[in-house]
Amino acid sequence: MKFQVNRDVLADAVAWSARVLPGRPTVPVLSGIMLDASDAGVLLSVFDYDVSARASVEADVAEPGKAVIPGRVLAEITKSLPNEPVEIATSGSEAVLTCGSTEFGLLTLPVADFPTLPAAPPKAGSVGGGVFATAVGQVAVAASKDNSLPMLTGVRVDVDDVNVSLAATDRYRIAARDFLWHPEASGQRLSAMVPARVIAEVARSLRTGEVSIGFGDGIAGFECAGRATTVRLMDDQFIDYRSRLSDEWPIRAVLKVAPFVEAVKRVALVAERHTPVRLSFTSNQVLIQAGGGDIGRGAEALPAELDGDELQIAFQPHFLLDGLAGVETEDVRLNMASPTRPVLVTDHDDDPAFRYLVMSLRLG
C-alpha cells in the first residue's frame, strides 16, 4: 500500500474515525483504524462489534492495499504534522508515514484479524444535519448514564411518514423533540432505540449537509458527505412518554430565556449539592432563590407573565438548566399544575417541537 493525501483531509478523517475506537478493546486489532487504498481513494474503517465508522478521502494511490494502524497514535500524529502532503506506505509489518522532513514508522496490526463491518441498512429518510444535531442535542441530555437500566440510556426514535419524534428519559425528566424529514417511502412507520451516547456523537459530527438515516435488522445507519456510522440497536422498550407530556397545565409562566438561565446559574452558586433552586411566581415576576445552609443564600427577581395561581416550586438547578438549553425561542413557557407535580418546559409556541418534563422537588 502506498498513497499520498492532503494533511488536513487525512487528520480530519482520522480524528472523526478515532472517536469510535473502544476505550478497552476486547482484542488488540479493534484499537486500530483500517486503511484501504484503492483507485477510488482511501477508506478508513473502525469497528468494535457495536459501532462502526467509515470515512472516505481522496488520495493519490500509487499501490492499492490495506493496513491496520493503531488508531489513537495515528490521530495524535496526523493532527501534529506540518502543513505538507502526507505519504503512507507499508513495508513489511510497518507503516511508514512521511510528511515533509518528518517520518514515523508505525507497527501495523494483522489485517486478517480485522472484523468485517456490517452493511449499511436501507435508507429510511434524510434530514438536514443542523436540524438533526439540534434535535438530538435537545433530547440526549435527558438519557441516563447508568447502565444498570439499559432502556434509559437510549434515545427513542419514532417515524411516522414525514414526522420524526425523539425522546429520552432518566426517570427524573423526559425530553422530546419532533421534526420533519424526507422519507424514502410515504406512509412508513417504525420505531427504534439508539444508544444516546452514540447518536449524540454522530449528530455532533454530521452537522453540515444532508444526513441519510437507515434502519435494518438490529442496526441503524447514519451517513453524510462520505462518512457513515452504524450502531447496534437496543431492546425496543420505552415508556409511554406522550401521555405524560399531554397533562392539563392550569398555570403557565412566560419569561425571557437568556436572563432566566443566567439568574439560575448565579443563584445556584450557593446551592449545596442536591439542594434545589426555588422559584416563586407572582403576577408579574419570578423570585429565584437558593441556599440558606452552610454556604449562604442568593436571590434574584426577573419579570415574568403568569397565567394562573401564584406558585412556589423547586428544581435541581442542572436539570432545569438542561431543559432551558433546549429552548429555541426567545421566551420560555413553564407549564405547571402544583408544587409537587412535574413541570413542562417548552418553546413559547402553541405547537412546540421541543418539550422537557422535569420533576419538581419537595419544598422544605
N, C-alpha and C positions, 0 to 999 in steps of 0.2 A: 504494500500500500504506500502510495506517495501522492500528496496533493499540496497545493498552496491556496491560502484563503486570507481574506481581509481580517486583520487582527480584531477590530471591533465586532465584526459579524460573528467570528468564532467565539469571542469572550461572552457575547450576549447569549448565544445559543447554548454554550456550556453552562453558564450560570442558570439559565432557565431550566435546563435538564437536571442539573445537580440538585435542585430544590426537592426533587422526588426521592433522592437517594436515602435509603433507610439509615437511621442512626446506629442500629446494631444489626447488620446484615446476618441472616442465618447461614449463608455461605459466602466466602470471600468474593466470588465473581459478582455478587449483587452490589458491591461497593463501586463497581466500575461503570463507565459510560462506553457503550459500543459505538465505534465509528465505522460506518460502512461507506466506503468511497466507490462511486460508480460514475458512468458517463453523465448521470443526472445531477451529480453533486455529491454532497456528504450528508448522510442521515445519522443523527445522534440519537441513541436509544437508551432508556433506563427502565428497569422493571424490578419490582420487589414481590411479585406474585399477587399483590393487591392493587397497586397503582403503576401505570406505565406512562412514559412520556417519550414523544418523538419530536425532533426538530430538524428540519432540512435547511441546508445552507448551500449557496452557490460556491463552487470552488473549481480551480483548475486541477483536474485529476490526471496525473501522469501514469499512475499504476493503480488500477482498482484493487480493492482488498478490504479486509476487516481487521480491527484491533479493539481490544477492550482495555481501556486505560483507567487507573484509579481516579474516580470522579472528583472527589474533593480536592485532591492535589492538582488535577488539571484545571479546576475552576480557579484556584488560588494563583496558579501560574499564568493563565491566559489573561486575567484581569490586571496583572502587574507587568505585562510585556510592553516594550517600547512600541511606538506607533509605526510599525513596519509590517509588511506581509509576513504571514506565518507559514512555515512549511512543516508538515508532519510526515515522517517516513518510518516504516518499520524495518528493523534489521535484527533478525533472529527473535529473541524474546524481549527486545527493547523497541520502544517508540521514540524516535529522535525528533524533538521539537526545536526548530531553529527560527529565530526572529532577529534580523539584523546580526549583531555580534553575540547575541545571547543564544545559548544552546542548553537543552535539558535532555537527558536520556531517562525515560520512564519505563520501568519494568511492566510488561503487559500481563493481563490475566488471560486464562485459556478461553478462546473464542467458543470452543466446543461446549464449554460448561454454561455459557450464557443462555438463559431460558428464552423460548420463543414467545414473543409478545402477542397478546390477544388481538384479533382483528377488530377494527373499528366497528361498532354496532351501526345498524341502519339509521340514517339521519331522520330525526323526527321533526325538526324545525330549526329556525335560526332567529337570532336577536342581536341587536347592536351591542358591542362589547361594553360600552358605557352603561347602558341600561342594565345589562346582566350583572356587571360588577357592583353597581349601586344596590340592586335588589338583594344580591347575596350578602353584601356587607351589612345591610339593614337587618337581615334575618339571622345569619350565622352567629352573631354575637350572643344570641339567646340560647344556643345549644350548650348542653352540659359538657364538661371536660372530664367527668367521672365515668370511666369505662365499665364500672360495675353495673350500669344500666345502659347498655349499648343503644337502645331505642332513642334515648335522649341526646346522644352525641351526633345525630344526623340532621339533615335538612330534608323535610318532606317536599317533594315536587309533584304537583298535580297538574296535568294538562287536560284542558277541555277545549278542543278546537283552537281558536286563536288566543285563548286565555291561559296563562300560566300562573299558578299560585305556589309560593314558597312559604314554609313555616318551620319554626324550631321552638323548642321549649326545654327548660331545665327544671321544671316544676314550680319555679318561683316567678317566671314571666313567660309569655308567649309573644313571639314576633312573627308577623305575617306580612307578605308583600305580594301584590298582584301586578302583572304586566302583560302586555300584548306581544305576540311574536308572529313569525311567518311559518305556519305549519307546512309540512311536506304534503300532507293529505288532509282534506277537510273532514271534520267530524271525529277526528281521532281523540280518544280518551285513554289516559294512562296515569299511573302513579308509581313513584319510586322513592326510596330512601337513600340519600347520598351522604357519605361521611362529611360532616360540616368542615372539618379541617381541610379536607381535600378540595371541596367545591369552593371554599373561601380562597385558597391559594390559587386555584385555577382562575377564578374570576379576577383576582388582582392582576394576574399575569397576562390576561387577554382583554385588556380594556379597549384596545384600538382595533377597529374593523368589525366584521360580522362574525359572530360566534355560532358555529353549527353544533347542535346538540343531538345526540342519538341515544337510544335505549335498546338494549338487546337482551340476550339470555344471561341475566345476572350481572350485567355491566352497563355503565353509562360512558359516553364518549363526548369530549369537547374539543373542537378544532377551530383554529383561526390563524390565518396567514402562515401556513406551513408548519404550525405547531399543534400537536394533538396529545391529549391525555385521556386515558381510560382508567376507570376505577370500579372495583367490585362493589356492587350494591349491597345494602344492609337488608335485614329482615324487614318486610313490608308491613310494619305495625306502627300505628301512631294514634294519638288521642283525637277525639272529635273536637278539634280546636275551633271550628267555625261557630259552634253553638255557644262557646264561651266568649266569643267576640261580639255576639249579637244581643247581649242583655239590654235591658232598658236602663238608660242613664238619666235620671231626673235632674242631675246637677252638672252643669258644664261651665268650664272656665277657659277663657282665651287670653293668652299673653304672648309677648314677643319672645321668640326662641333664644336669640343670642344673649340678651340681658339675663334671661332666666338661667341659662347654662352657667354664665359667669358668676351669678349670685350664688347658685347652689355650690359651685366649686369653692368659692370664698368661704361661705358659711361652714361647709363641710370640713374645713381645715381644723376645726376644734371638735369635730365629732370623733369620739373614740371608736375603736374597731367594733363593728357590728352594732353600732348605735345609729339611730335614724336621724334624718333631716325632717323637720316638721313644717308643714305648710298650712297656714291659717288663712282661709279665703273669706273676704268680706265683699261688699257690693262693688268696690272699685279698686281693690288691691289684694295682694297676697303677701303675707309676712313669712319669711323663710327663717327658721331658727334651728340651731344645733348646739350641742354642748351642755354645760351645766355640771360636768363631772370634775375630774382632777385637772383637766387642761384649761378649761374656761368655757366661755359661751360666745356665740355670734348670732347676729340677726341682720336682716336686710329686707326692706319693703320694695315691692315693684307694683306698677299699675297692672290691673287685671280686670277683665269683664266677666262678671259672674251671672249666670242664668240659673237660678235655683236657690236653695237654702244656703246660709253660711255654713262653713265646714272646716274642721281641722283634721288633717290626715298626715301620715308619716311614711317615709320610704327609706330603704337602703340607698344612700346617695349614688353609688356607682350603678345600681340598677336603673335608677331614674335617669341618670346621665346617658346611659346606653340607649335608652328609648328616645331621648331628646336628640341624640346624634343622628337618628334615622329620619327625623322630620325634614321635609324638603321645602315646606312653605315658610314664609317669614314669621307667621304666627303658629303657635301650637294650641291644640284643643285638648283639654283634660276632661274626660267623661267620667263622672263619679256618681256613686249612689250613697255611700255611708263611710264612716271612718274605718270600718272593718272589712269592706269589700274591695276587690281589686279595682284598679283604675285603668281606663283605656286611653292611651296616648295616641293621637292621630295628627295628621296634617290638618290644617284649618280649611277643610274641604268637605262638602256634603257627601262626596263619594271617595273617601280617602283610599289611596292604593296601599299605604303603609299603616299598619295597626300594631300596637305594642301594649299588651296587657301585663301589668305589673302588680304584684301583691303589695298591699299596704301592711304596715306594722302596727301592732297594738300600742296605743299611746299610754305611757306610764304616768 
